[in-house]
C-alpha cells in the first residue's frame, strides 16, 4: 500500500485521466500512431499531463531489448524504425502548441546506431515545424558508441537527457545490461562535444540505496558535467518487478533537492512523483535563469 502522500496524488492523477482533455490527448496520440512513455511506463503523472495537453513521446516503438527489473516497458522483439514517426511527432507537438518537446525511446540494441539517426531526425523535424520550440531527447546509452552520440548532438538539441537511474552498487540487480561508468561518460562526452546543450539525468530513490550512495551518485553526476537533475520515488509497476525498499517523504526529497543544488546543479526538481520529463520546460527555464530549485 502506498503511503498517504503518494496515494493522494495518484488518486488526483487517475481523476485527470478521466477528464475530457486527457481523452483528447489520448485520441490525438492514437490518430497520429504515436506512443508515449507516460502510458507505456505507467507514469503516475500521466493523468495530470494528459489533461494539460502534455506528453513525452516514445519513439522507435514500444518494445525494449533490455531487461531492467524496475521498468514496465514491453520486452517483445522490436519492429523496424518508422521513418514517418519523427514528422508525425513534430506535427502533434505543433497541434498541442508545445514550447518544449521531450521524447525518449526504449533501448534499441538491435539497431546498428541504437536509434541515434531516428533521434536526430526527430530533433530536426521538431525544430523545422515548430520554430522557437526547444527540444529534449532522452537517450539510451547507445552501448557507449560515441558516433551515435555525435549524431544526436549534431541535430542541435537544447537539452540532452540520459538517466543514471540508480546507484552504482544496484546496477547488477536493477539495471541489467547497463553500465554506471558508461552512463556517466556519455554525459561528460556530450558536454565536451556540444557545451551549449544542457545535460540532464534522473535518479530513482527507493531501490535500496543508502544516503551515502545517493550523495556519491550526485557527486559523480556533477563530476561528469551534468547540469540538470530530477529525483523521484521508485514505484514498482507490478508485483513481479523489483520491490520498493523505501518510500521517501516529501521532506526527504526537499532535503535532497537542496543538497543537490548546493553541489552545483544548475536546476533540480525532486519529489515523490517527479519523473525525468516532469515539468521539463520549467526545469530548462530555471537553468537559464540561474535558479537552482523550485
DRENDO-1510 file (C-alpha; in Angstrom, 1 decimal, always signed):
<recs>
REC; n; res; u; v; w
REC; 1; UNK; +0.0; +0.0; +0.0 .
REC; 2; UNK; +1.3; +3.5; -0.9 .
REC; 3; UNK; +1.9; +6.0; +1.9 .
REC; 4; UNK; -0.7; +8.8; +2.2 .
REC; 5; UNK; +1.4; +11.4; +0.4 .
REC; 6; UNK; +1.7; +9.3; -2.7 .
REC; 7; UNK; -1.8; +7.8; -2.6 .
REC; 8; UNK; -3.4; +11.3; -2.6 .
REC; 9; UNK; -1.5; +12.4; -5.7 .
REC; 10; UNK; -2.1; +9.1; -7.5 .
REC; 11; UNK; -5.9; +9.5; -7.0 .
REC; 12; UNK; -5.7; +13.0; -8.4 .
REC; 13; UNK; -3.9; +11.8; -11.5 .
REC; 14; UNK; -6.4; +9.0; -12.0 .
REC; 15; UNK; -9.1; +11.6; -11.9 .
REC; 16; UNK; -7.2; +13.6; -14.5 .
REC; 17; UNK; -7.2; +10.6; -16.9 .
REC; 18; UNK; -11.0; +10.7; -16.9 .
REC; 19; UNK; -11.0; +14.4; -17.9 .
REC; 20; UNK; -12.2; +15.3; -21.4 .
REC; 21; UNK; -8.8; +17.0; -22.1 .
REC; 22; UNK; -7.0; +13.8; -21.3 .
REC; 23; UNK; -9.3; +11.8; -23.6 .
REC; 24; UNK; -8.4; +14.4; -26.3 .
REC; 25; UNK; -4.7; +13.9; -25.8 .
REC; 26; UNK; -5.1; +10.1; -26.0 .
REC; 27; UNK; -7.2; +10.4; -29.1 .
REC; 28; UNK; -4.6; +12.6; -30.8 .
REC; 29; UNK; -1.8; +10.1; -30.0 .
REC; 30; UNK; -3.9; +7.2; -31.4 .
REC; 31; UNK; -4.7; +9.1; -34.5 .
REC; 32; UNK; -1.1; +10.0; -35.0 .
REC; 33; UNK; +0.0; +6.5; -34.4 .
REC; 34; UNK; +2.4; +7.6; -31.6 .
REC; 35; UNK; +3.3; +6.1; -28.3 .
REC; 36; UNK; +4.2; +7.9; -25.0 .
REC; 37; UNK; +6.5; +6.8; -22.2 .
REC; 38; UNK; +3.7; +8.1; -20.0 .
REC; 39; UNK; +1.4; +5.2; -20.9 .
REC; 40; UNK; +4.0; +2.5; -21.7 .
REC; 41; UNK; +5.9; +3.0; -18.4 .
REC; 42; UNK; +2.7; +3.6; -16.4 .
REC; 43; UNK; +3.8; +7.0; -15.2 .
REC; 44; UNK; +1.8; +8.2; -12.2 .
REC; 45; UNK; +1.6; +11.7; -13.6 .
REC; 46; UNK; +0.0; +10.8; -16.9 .
REC; 47; UNK; -3.5; +12.0; -15.8 .
REC; 48; UNK; -2.2; +15.4; -14.9 .
REC; 49; UNK; +0.0; +15.8; -18.0 .
REC; 50; UNK; -2.6; +14.4; -20.5 .
REC; 51; UNK; -5.3; +16.7; -19.1 .
REC; 52; UNK; -2.9; +19.6; -19.7 .
REC; 53; UNK; -2.1; +18.5; -23.3 .
REC; 54; UNK; +1.4; +17.4; -22.5 .
REC; 55; UNK; +3.1; +14.0; -23.1 .
REC; 56; UNK; +6.6; +12.6; -23.6 .
REC; 57; UNK; +6.8; +10.9; -26.9 .
REC; 58; UNK; +8.2; +7.3; -27.0 .
REC; 59; UNK; +9.8; +6.9; -30.4 .
REC; 60; UNK; +11.3; +3.8; -32.0 .
REC; 61; UNK; +8.4; +1.6; -30.9 .
REC; 62; UNK; +7.2; +0.4; -27.5 .
REC; 63; UNK; +9.5; -2.7; -27.0 .
REC; 64; UNK; +12.9; -2.8; -25.3 .
REC; 65; UNK; +15.9; -5.0; -25.9 .
REC; 66; UNK; +17.0; -4.9; -22.2 .
REC; 67; UNK; +15.5; -6.3; -19.0 .
REC; 68; UNK; +15.7; -3.6; -16.3 .
REC; 69; UNK; +13.9; -5.0; -13.3 .
REC; 70; UNK; +12.2; -1.7; -12.5 .
REC; 71; UNK; +10.6; -0.9; -15.9 .
REC; 72; UNK; +7.2; -1.6; -17.3 .
REC; 73; UNK; +8.0; -1.1; -21.0 .
REC; 74; UNK; +7.4; -4.3; -23.0 .
REC; 75; UNK; +10.3; -6.7; -23.8 .
REC; 76; UNK; +8.8; -8.1; -27.1 .
REC; 77; UNK; +11.0; -8.1; -30.2 .
REC; 78; UNK; +11.0; -4.6; -31.5 .
REC; 79; UNK; +10.0; -3.7; -35.0 .
REC; 80; UNK; +12.0; -1.6; -37.5 .
REC; 81; UNK; +12.0; +2.2; -37.1 .
REC; 82; UNK; +9.1; +4.0; -38.7 .
REC; 83; UNK; +10.6; +6.7; -41.0 .
REC; 84; UNK; +7.4; +8.8; -40.8 .
REC; 85; UNK; +7.4; +8.9; -37.0 .
REC; 86; UNK; +9.6; +12.0; -36.4 .
REC; 87; UNK; +7.4; +14.1; -38.6 .
REC; 88; UNK; +4.2; +12.8; -37.0 .
REC; 89; UNK; +5.6; +13.6; -33.6 .
REC; 90; UNK; +6.5; +17.1; -34.7 .
REC; 91; UNK; +3.1; +17.8; -36.2 .
REC; 92; UNK; +1.4; +16.7; -33.0 .
REC; 93; UNK; +3.7; +18.9; -31.0 .
REC; 94; UNK; +2.6; +21.8; -33.3 .
REC; 95; UNK; -1.0; +20.9; -32.8 .
REC; 96; UNK; -0.5; +21.0; -29.0 .
REC; 97; UNK; +1.5; +24.2; -29.2 .
REC; 98; UNK; +4.3; +22.7; -27.2 .
REC; 99; UNK; +7.0; +25.1; -26.1 .
REC; 100; UNK; +9.4; +22.3; -25.1 .
REC; 101; UNK; +9.3; +18.7; -26.6 .
REC; 102; UNK; +10.6; +15.7; -24.7 .
REC; 103; UNK; +11.0; +12.4; -26.5 .
REC; 104; UNK; +12.7; +9.1; -25.5 .
REC; 105; UNK; +12.9; +5.5; -26.7 .
REC; 106; UNK; +13.2; +2.0; -25.5 .
REC; 107; UNK; +16.8; +0.8; -25.6 .
REC; 108; UNK; +17.3; -0.5; -29.2 .
REC; 109; UNK; +20.5; -2.6; -29.0 .
REC; 110; UNK; +19.2; -4.4; -32.2 .
REC; 111; UNK; +19.9; -1.3; -34.3 .
REC; 112; UNK; +23.4; -0.6; -35.5 .
REC; 113; UNK; +23.3; +3.0; -34.2 .
REC; 114; UNK; +21.0; +2.3; -31.3 .
REC; 115; UNK; +18.4; +4.6; -32.9 .
REC; 116; UNK; +20.6; +7.7; -33.0 .
REC; 117; UNK; +19.6; +8.7; -36.5 .
REC; 118; UNK; +16.0; +8.5; -35.6 .
REC; 119; UNK; +16.5; +10.7; -32.6 .
REC; 120; UNK; +18.4; +13.2; -34.8 .
REC; 121; UNK; +15.6; +13.2; -37.3 .
REC; 122; UNK; +13.0; +13.9; -34.6 .
REC; 123; UNK; +15.0; +16.8; -33.3 .
REC; 124; UNK; +15.3; +18.2; -36.8 .
REC; 125; UNK; +11.6; +17.8; -37.6 .
REC; 126; UNK; +10.6; +19.3; -34.3 .
REC; 127; UNK; +12.7; +22.4; -35.0 .
REC; 128; UNK; +11.6; +22.6; -38.6 .
REC; 129; UNK; +7.9; +22.6; -37.9 .
REC; 130; UNK; +8.0; +24.4; -34.6 .
REC; 131; UNK; +10.3; +27.4; -34.8 .
REC; 132; UNK; +11.3; +28.6; -31.3 .
REC; 133; UNK; +10.4; +25.3; -29.6 .
REC; 134; UNK; +13.1; +23.7; -27.5 .
REC; 135; UNK; +13.9; +20.0; -27.7 .
REC; 136; UNK; +15.0; +17.4; -25.2 .
REC; 137; UNK; +15.9; +13.9; -26.4 .
REC; 138; UNK; +16.2; +11.5; -23.5 .
REC; 139; UNK; +18.5; +8.9; -25.0 .
REC; 140; UNK; +19.7; +5.4; -24.1 .
REC; 141; UNK; +23.4; +4.7; -23.7 .
REC; 142; UNK; +24.0; +3.5; -27.3 .
REC; 143; UNK; +26.3; +1.0; -25.8 .
REC; 144; UNK; +28.9; +3.7; -25.4 .
REC; 145; UNK; +29.0; +4.5; -29.2 .
REC; 146; UNK; +30.5; +8.0; -29.4 .
REC; 147; UNK; +29.5; +8.3; -33.1 .
REC; 148; UNK; +25.8; +7.7; -32.2 .
REC; 149; UNK; +26.0; +10.4; -29.6 .
REC; 150; UNK; +27.6; +12.8; -32.1 .
REC; 151; UNK; +24.7; +12.1; -34.5 .
REC; 152; UNK; +22.1; +13.2; -31.9 .
REC; 153; UNK; +24.1; +16.3; -30.8 .
REC; 154; UNK; +24.7; +17.4; -34.4 .
REC; 155; UNK; +20.9; +17.9; -34.7 .
REC; 156; UNK; +21.2; +20.7; -32.1 .
REC; 157; UNK; +19.1; +19.6; -29.1 .
REC; 158; UNK; +18.7; +22.2; -26.3 .
REC; 159; UNK; +18.8; +19.5; -23.6 .
REC; 160; UNK; +20.4; +16.1; -23.8 .
REC; 161; UNK; +18.9; +13.7; -21.2 .
REC; 162; UNK; +20.3; +10.3; -20.1 .
REC; 163; UNK; +19.2; +8.8; -16.8 .
REC; 164; UNK; +21.7; +7.3; -14.4 .
REC; 165; UNK; +18.6; +5.8; -12.7 .
REC; 166; UNK; +20.2; +4.3; -9.5 .
REC; 167; UNK; +23.4; +4.0; -7.5 .
REC; 168; UNK; +26.4; +2.0; -8.9 .
REC; 169; UNK; +26.0; -0.8; -6.4 .
REC; 170; UNK; +22.5; -1.6; -7.6 .
REC; 171; UNK; +23.2; -1.9; -11.3 .
REC; 172; UNK; +23.6; -5.7; -11.4 .
REC; 173; UNK; +20.2; -6.4; -10.0 .
REC; 174; UNK; +18.2; -3.3; -11.2 .
REC; 175; UNK; +19.7; -2.1; -14.4 .
REC; 176; UNK; +20.8; -5.3; -16.2 .
REC; 177; UNK; +22.8; -4.6; -19.4 .
REC; 178; UNK; +23.7; -1.1; -18.5 .
REC; 179; UNK; +27.0; +0.3; -17.1 .
REC; 180; UNK; +27.2; +3.0; -14.5 .
REC; 181; UNK; +30.5; +4.4; -15.7 .
REC; 182; UNK; +29.4; +4.3; -19.3 .
REC; 183; UNK; +26.4; +6.4; -18.5 .
REC; 184; UNK; +28.5; +8.9; -16.7 .
REC; 185; UNK; +30.9; +9.1; -19.5 .
REC; 186; UNK; +28.1; +9.7; -22.0 .
REC; 187; UNK; +27.0; +12.8; -20.1 .
REC; 188; UNK; +30.6; +14.1; -19.9 .
REC; 189; UNK; +31.2; +13.4; -23.6 .
REC; 190; UNK; +28.0; +15.2; -24.6 .
REC; 191; UNK; +29.1; +18.3; -22.7 .
REC; 192; UNK; +32.6; +18.2; -24.4 .
REC; 193; UNK; +31.1; +17.8; -27.8 .
REC; 194; UNK; +28.4; +20.4; -27.5 .
REC; 195; UNK; +28.9; +22.7; -24.5 .
REC; 196; UNK; +25.8; +24.8; -25.3 .
REC; 197; UNK; +23.5; +21.8; -24.8 .
REC; 198; UNK; +22.4; +21.3; -21.2 .
REC; 199; UNK; +22.9; +17.8; -19.9 .
REC; 200; UNK; +20.3; +16.2; -17.7 .
REC; 201; UNK; +19.9; +13.0; -15.7 .
REC; 202; UNK; +17.4; +11.4; -13.3 .
REC; 203; UNK; +17.7; +9.2; -10.2 .
REC; 204; UNK; +15.0; +7.0; -8.7 .
REC; 205; UNK; +15.0; +6.6; -4.9 .
REC; 206; UNK; +13.6; +3.6; -3.0 .
REC; 207; UNK; +15.5; +0.8; -4.6 .
REC; 208; UNK; +17.6; +0.1; -1.5 .
REC; 209; UNK; +20.3; +2.7; -1.9 .
REC; 210; UNK; +21.9; +4.3; +1.2 .
REC; 211; UNK; +22.2; +8.1; +1.8 .
REC; 212; UNK; +26.0; +7.7; +1.1 .
REC; 213; UNK; +25.3; +6.1; -2.2 .
REC; 214; UNK; +22.9; +8.8; -3.2 .
REC; 215; UNK; +25.4; +11.5; -2.3 .
REC; 216; UNK; +28.1; +9.7; -4.2 .
REC; 217; UNK; +25.9; +9.4; -7.3 .
REC; 218; UNK; +25.1; +13.1; -7.2 .
REC; 219; UNK; +28.8; +13.8; -6.9 .
REC; 220; UNK; +29.6; +11.6; -9.8 .
REC; 221; UNK; +27.0; +13.3; -12.0 .
REC; 222; UNK; +28.4; +16.7; -11.2 .
REC; 223; UNK; +31.9; +15.5; -11.8 .
REC; 224; UNK; +30.7; +14.4; -15.3 .
REC; 225; UNK; +29.2; +17.7; -16.3 .
REC; 226; UNK; +25.5; +17.0; -15.6 .
REC; 227; UNK; +23.6; +20.3; -15.5 .
REC; 228; UNK; +20.0; +19.3; -14.6 .
REC; 229; UNK; +18.8; +16.7; -12.2 .
REC; 230; UNK; +15.5; +15.0; -11.3 .
REC; 231; UNK; +14.9; +12.9; -8.2 .
REC; 232; UNK; +11.8; +10.8; -7.8 .
REC; 233; UNK; +10.3; +7.9; -5.8 .
REC; 234; UNK; +10.5; +4.4; -7.4 .
REC; 235; UNK; +7.1; +2.8; -7.7 .
REC; 236; UNK; +7.1; -0.9; -8.7 .
REC; 237; UNK; +4.9; -1.3; -11.8 .
REC; 238; UNK; +3.7; -4.7; -10.6 .
REC; 239; UNK; +4.4; -7.4; -8.1 .
REC; 240; UNK; +6.8; -9.1; -10.5 .
REC; 241; UNK; +9.0; -6.1; -10.7 .
REC; 242; UNK; +11.8; -5.1; -8.3 .
REC; 243; UNK; +10.2; -4.3; -5.0 .
REC; 244; UNK; +10.2; -0.9; -3.4 .
REC; 245; UNK; +12.6; -0.9; -0.4 .
REC; 246; UNK; +11.7; +2.5; +1.0 .
REC; 247; UNK; +9.2; +5.3; +0.5 .
REC; 248; UNK; +10.9; +8.7; +0.9 .
REC; 249; UNK; +8.8; +11.5; +2.4 .
REC; 250; UNK; +8.3; +14.9; +0.7 .
REC; 251; UNK; +10.6; +16.4; +3.4 .
REC; 252; UNK; +13.4; +14.0; +2.5 .
REC; 253; UNK; +13.0; +14.9; -1.2 .
REC; 254; UNK; +13.2; +18.6; -0.3 .
REC; 255; UNK; +16.4; +17.9; +1.6 .
REC; 256; UNK; +18.0; +16.1; -1.3 .
REC; 257; UNK; +16.9; +18.9; -3.6 .
REC; 258; UNK; +18.7; +21.5; -1.5 .
REC; 259; UNK; +21.8; +19.3; -1.2 .
REC; 260; UNK; +21.9; +18.7; -5.0 .
REC; 261; UNK; +21.5; +22.5; -5.6 .
REC; 262; UNK; +24.4; +23.1; -3.2 .
REC; 263; UNK; +26.5; +20.7; -5.2 .
REC; 264; UNK; +26.3; +22.9; -8.2 .
REC; 265; UNK; +23.5; +21.5; -10.4 .
REC; 266; UNK; +22.0; +24.4; -12.5 .
REC; 267; UNK; +18.5; +23.3; -11.7 .
REC; 268; UNK; +17.0; +20.5; -9.6 .
REC; 269; UNK; +13.5; +19.0; -9.3 .
REC; 270; UNK; +12.8; +16.5; -6.6 .
REC; 271; UNK; +9.6; +14.9; -5.2 .
REC; 272; UNK; +7.8; +11.6; -4.8 .
REC; 273; UNK; +6.1; +11.7; -8.2 .
REC; 274; UNK; +8.8; +13.6; -10.1 .
REC; 275; UNK; +9.9; +11.8; -13.2 .
REC; 276; UNK; +12.7; +12.7; -15.7 .
REC; 277; UNK; +10.5; +14.6; -18.1 .
REC; 278; UNK; +8.1; +16.1; -15.5 .
REC; 279; UNK; +8.0; +19.9; -15.7 .
REC; 280; UNK; +10.8; +19.6; -18.2 .
REC; 281; UNK; +10.3; +23.1; -19.7 .
REC; 282; UNK; +10.2; +24.7; -16.3 .
REC; 283; UNK; +13.5; +23.0; -15.3 .
REC; 284; UNK; +15.1; +24.1; -18.6 .
REC; 285; UNK; +13.9; +27.7; -18.0 .
REC; 286; UNK; +15.2; +27.6; -14.4 .
REC; 287; UNK; +18.7; +26.6; -15.6 .
REC; 288; UNK; +18.7; +29.6; -18.0 .
REC; 289; UNK; +17.7; +31.9; -15.1 .
REC; 290; UNK; +20.4; +30.5; -12.9 .
REC; 291; UNK; +17.9; +29.3; -10.3 .
REC; 292; UNK; +18.7; +26.0; -8.5 .
REC; 293; UNK; +15.4; +24.7; -7.2 .
REC; 294; UNK; +11.7; +25.4; -7.0 .
</recs>
